[in-house]
Amino acid sequence: MLKPGDQIDRYRLLEPLGEGGMASVWKAEDTMLGSTHALKLLLPEFMRHEDLRGRFLEEGRIQSTLLHPNVVRVTNLVVTEQHAGLVMDLVNGPTLASFLREKGAQPPELARQILGPLLDAVGFLHDNGVVHRDLKPENVLLAGLEPMLLDFGIAKQQDMLRKTRTGTAMGTPGYMAPEQFTDASRADARTDVYALGLILHELLSGVPRFDGDSLYSVMTAVVEGRGAPLPETVPGPLREVIRQACSVDPEDRFASCKAFRAALASGASEPKAAAKEPEHLELDAPKPTVQMPPPLASLAVLQKWAFKTEGPVCSPAFSDGVVYVGSDDKNLYAVDANTGREIWAFKTGGRVWSSAGSRTAAASEGCSAPSGSSVCLTA
């Protein structure tokens, strides 16, 4: 286990700054230059997976090319036999998420002050062919009130998005656009616009727009366009900006961060035809706008299972190299080492939902999965 004083390549660890699902972040000193940095290190359990390690380092390479005053710079990569790390500028400030937990809802002018530079930064990404795909308050640091964007773990260059496997869901559920739940290859600039609209909503309300006690409830609220309301004190023009940015249909959103920025500055949305009500998607008959994955077996009953042990998750529906991440009473989480994507399965209301299975999958009574704690799906 790492501790202050340990040295990795030329960097001496000073103090831990935080830890996420796949990496820890340390304040570190460059022993050759005497400068201090943030060092993001892939957790040891993921180091043995070549694909995950490669994707982690690719995050650093993408971020190192994006030189913008509101994007945290990656200045070096550290690669040793035991470690893979990204050396970044050290930002002395909280995440936007912790700021909002402490301070709560912000007045409109302050919300504009924080979101404006963030729109500029994300627009810069788009101009350089990069879609972030995981914008959320946890991925924004505040230097004073100046936002700094970080964490490009699932960012993709737009010319590579078509290579993303159809049906893959990528992102953080409460900040994912509806199209991300079904097919990450459909993500474009408007996907980031949607997430930025959610961040503006949270700045003005102090709470996430979409929250719930299960992935099912969050996903259903997102695809139906049902979220927590804004406070009554939020002016009507700002409400309209958020409505347009967070439209269920990508075609109804701002086409770019520049258009979003202009509307935010004026407090009014782009001129459009009469506003459409968000589409309400019946689970058993999804509308074309946001289609859930089709059943994997339409002519025969096909049993699938996900089996968790202390280490790996085994499943005939998943590829080799699935790494167990965690679980609770209703949920199973994993990471596919071959694709880097999260895998999940959960049971609610007598049904099992799974990113690898069918939305109509039902819990199977006669499970033939290996003995142990398991989730069985019958499509």
DOKEFI-519133 format. One record per residue (C-alpha): residue in one letter; x, y, z. Coordinates in steps of 0.02 Angstrom, whole numbers, plus 50000, padded with zeros to 5 digits. Example, Ala and Ser with C-alpha at 12.3 -4.5 7.8 and 13.67 -1.06 7.14 Angstrom:
BEGIN
A|50615|49775|50390
S|50684|49947|50357
% end
This chain:
BEGIN
M|50000|50000|50000
L|50065|50172|49954
K|50108|50294|50092
P|50181|50470|50104
G|50368|50466|50070
D|50359|50328|49940
Q|50444|50370|49776
I|50378|50323|49603
D|50502|50361|49467
R|50557|50541|49502
Y|50403|50587|49605
R|50394|50575|49796
L|50219|50555|49869
L|50175|50690|49995
E|49992|50663|50041
P|49837|50577|49970
L|49711|50692|49887
G|49574|50567|49846
E|49530|50400|49769
G|49403|50347|49639
G|49347|50183|49563
M|49506|50152|49465
A|49637|50277|49524
S|49705|50369|49674
V|49769|50549|49670
W|49920|50608|49770
K|50006|50772|49800
A|50183|50734|49742
E|50352|50819|49727
D|50462|50811|49573
T|50628|50768|49656
M|50727|50836|49508
L|50639|51004|49492
G|50573|51027|49668
S|50399|51068|49600
T|50235|50999|49667
H|50103|50913|49561
A|49950|50804|49569
L|49993|50623|49526
K|49849|50512|49473
L|49895|50328|49493
L|49801|50177|49424
L|49752|50065|49569
P|49860|49908|49586
E|49718|49785|49549
F|49699|49860|49375
M|49885|49864|49330
R|49885|49683|49271
H|49752|49721|49139
E|49845|49785|48988
D|49691|49861|48905
L|49639|49958|49059
R|49816|50020|49085
G|49825|50073|48903
R|49660|50167|48913
F|49716|50254|49072
L|49876|50315|48988
E|49776|50366|48834
E|49674|50479|48948
G|49835|50569|48992
R|49889|50583|48811
I|49722|50659|48761
Q|49724|50781|48906
S|49905|50833|48873
T|49857|50897|48700
L|49717|51010|48765
L|49799|51173|48817
H|49662|51285|48885
P|49659|51394|49042
N|49509|51296|49110
V|49576|51121|49074
V|49694|51042|49201
R|49858|51006|49111
V|49940|50835|49104
T|50127|50869|49097
N|50202|50694|49105
L|50164|50508|49108
V|50242|50389|49234
V|50259|50208|49180
T|50351|50080|49287
E|50330|49894|49312
Q|50217|49924|49462
H|50135|50091|49421
A|50052|50195|49286
G|50023|50377|49325
L|49973|50546|49254
V|50068|50699|49316
M|49951|50849|49320
D|49951|51030|49377
L|49904|51041|49561
V|49743|51141|49585
N|49719|51203|49762
G|49531|51200|49778
P|49380|51088|49805
T|49281|50996|49673
L|49122|51082|49617
A|49028|50936|49698
S|49102|50968|49870
F|49078|51156|49848
L|48892|51130|49814
R|48874|51008|49959
E|48945|51141|50075
K|48870|51299|49999
G|48708|51238|49921
A|48615|51328|49781
Q|48702|51476|49702
P|48625|51639|49639
P|48604|51653|49450
E|48750|51772|49423
L|48872|51658|49516
A|48805|51507|49422
R|48839|51599|49258
Q|49012|51648|49320
I|49059|51466|49352
L|48974|51384|49202
G|49031|51511|49071
P|49217|51465|49073
L|49168|51281|49084
L|49068|51301|48922
D|49220|51383|48843
A|49332|51237|48896
V|49213|51103|48833
G|49186|51200|48672
F|49375|51201|48651
L|49374|51011|48670
H|49242|50996|48535
D|49338|51111|48419
N|49485|50991|48439
G|49379|50838|48401
V|49358|50775|48580
V|49194|50732|48668
H|49214|50718|48858
R|49062|50605|48893
D|49078|50612|49083
L|49049|50792|49133
K|48991|50808|49314
P|49030|50916|49467
E|49155|50786|49530
N|49260|50816|49374
V|49271|51004|49398
L|49394|51084|49518
L|49375|51263|49580
A|49526|51377|49592
G|49436|51514|49686
L|49281|51521|49575
E|49375|51478|49416
P|49321|51304|49355
M|49455|51181|49298
L|49402|51028|49198
L|49484|50860|49227
D|49461|50671|49211
F|49460|50621|49029
G|49445|50435|49070
I|49307|50400|48942
A|49336|50549|48827
K|49347|50502|48645
Q|49407|50585|48489
Q|49254|50605|48378
D|49330|50512|48231
M|49348|50360|48346
L|49172|50363|48417
R|49105|50259|48272
K|49221|50119|48330
T|49137|50112|48501
R|49035|49953|48513
T|48849|49977|48481
G|48748|49956|48640
T|48890|50010|48755
A|48838|50130|48893
M|48973|50247|48956
G|48965|50385|49085
T|48896|50422|49260
P|48709|50379|49263
G|48646|50539|49345
Y|48737|50646|49216
M|48718|50538|49061
A|48614|50595|48914
P|48474|50475|48866
E|48566|50414|48710
Q|48717|50363|48815
F|48617|50227|48902
T|48597|50131|48740
D|48740|50172|48625
A|48898|50270|48669
S|48941|50284|48484
R|48798|50411|48468
A|48884|50531|48588
D|48929|50699|48511
A|48945|50881|48566
R|48761|50884|48613
T|48792|50743|48739
D|48912|50858|48832
V|48788|51003|48813
Y|48660|50896|48905
A|48779|50863|49050
L|48825|51047|49061
G|48639|51087|49072
L|48628|50968|49220
I|48776|51054|49302
L|48689|51223|49281
H|48532|51148|49357
E|48633|51087|49506
L|48719|51256|49527
L|48549|51340|49539
S|48463|51208|49646
G|48606|51138|49751
V|48553|50958|49715
P|48572|50841|49565
R|48427|50843|49443
F|48426|50653|49433
D|48451|50551|49590
G|48378|50388|49652
D|48406|50234|49756
S|48435|50122|49605
L|48508|50131|49431
Y|48336|50084|49365
S|48251|50236|49442
V|48387|50355|49380
M|48387|50284|49204
T|48197|50289|49192
A|48192|50470|49251
V|48326|50520|49124
V|48243|50440|48973
E|48073|50508|49023
G|48141|50683|49058
R|48079|50683|49238
G|48198|50766|49361
A|48200|50868|49520
P|48120|51040|49493
L|48215|51203|49500
P|48181|51321|49645
E|48041|51445|49610
T|48166|51587|49626
V|48258|51537|49466
P|48211|51663|49329
G|48107|51602|49183
P|48240|51635|49049
L|48366|51525|49142
R|48236|51389|49158
E|48214|51394|48970
V|48403|51382|48943
I|48408|51226|49052
R|48254|51152|48967
Q|48336|51167|48797
A|48507|51105|48852
C|48428|50953|48938
S|48303|50905|48803
V|48279|50717|48786
D|48298|50729|48598
P|48476|50786|48549
E|48402|50879|48400
D|48314|50998|48521
R|48470|51044|48619
F|48594|51183|48586
A|48701|51126|48441
S|48861|51188|48522
C|48935|51257|48683
K|48953|51424|48595
A|48764|51432|48568
F|48736|51378|48749
R|48857|51513|48809
A|48768|51648|48709
A|48598|51595|48778
L|48668|51590|48955
A|48737|51767|48937
S|48572|51836|48873
G|48465|51727|48985
A|48364|51665|48836
S|48372|51509|48729
E|48395|51503|48542
P|48239|51547|48442
K|48150|51385|48404
A|47981|51316|48361
A|47859|51289|48503
A|47942|51191|48642
K|47908|51005|48642
E|47860|50916|48800
P|47989|50784|48849
E|47944|50616|48777
H|47883|50491|48904
L|47949|50321|48861
E|47846|50171|48910
L|47964|50034|48964
D|47874|49902|48863
A|47858|50010|48707
P|48006|50130|48691
K|47991|50276|48571
P|48118|50292|48429
T|48206|50439|48512
V|48283|50333|48650
Q|48276|50148|48614
M|48324|50023|48745
P|48432|49875|48688
P|48332|49738|48600
P|48315|49566|48680
L|48466|49457|48649
A|48360|49303|48610
S|48194|49330|48522
L|48152|49152|48469
A|48211|49051|48617
V|48232|49069|48803
L|48415|49101|48836
Q|48483|49099|49012
K|48623|49216|49061
W|48706|49236|49227
A|48831|49348|49315
F|48928|49266|49456
K|49033|49362|49581
T|49171|49294|49690
E|49300|49385|49795
G|49391|49436|49637
P|49320|49418|49461
V|49146|49420|49393
C|49109|49271|49281
S|48972|49277|49150
P|48941|49200|48978
A|48873|49370|48924
F|49033|49462|48970
S|49205|49450|48891
D|49357|49374|48973
G|49446|49485|49097
V|49296|49558|49188
V|49353|49637|49351
Y|49237|49639|49501
V|49211|49817|49568
G|49073|49806|49698
S|48895|49762|49742
D|48755|49796|49863
D|48587|49716|49899
K|48520|49746|49724
N|48668|49786|49612
L|48822|49707|49535
Y|48959|49816|49461
A|49109|49767|49357
V|49233|49833|49230
D|49268|49742|49066
A|49457|49738|49050
N|49444|49717|48862
T|49342|49873|48831
G|49365|49977|48988
R|49177|49997|49003
E|49075|49976|49161
I|48958|49827|49171
W|48809|49822|49285
A|48662|49712|49326
F|48523|49748|49449
K|48355|49679|49499
T|48200|49781|49538
G|48013|49752|49528
G|48037|49569|49482
R|48148|49609|49333
V|48334|49608|49305
W|48414|49745|49202
S|48589|49723|49134
S|48706|49818|49019
A|48749|49649|48943
G|48571|49581|48938
S|48395|49629|48889
R|48285|49761|48965
T|48146|49629|48966
A|48253|49503|49058
A|48165|49427|49208
A|48240|49346|49361
S|48259|49159|49333
E|48203|49039|49467
G|48302|48890|49401
C|48472|48969|49394
S|48609|48857|49326
A|48750|48978|49364
P|48896|48914|49470
S|48862|48903|49655
G|48886|49063|49754
S|48812|49236|49747
S|48743|49261|49572
V|48621|49356|49463
C|48524|49253|49336
L|48442|49328|49184
T|48319|49248|49065
A|48293|49345|48903
% end
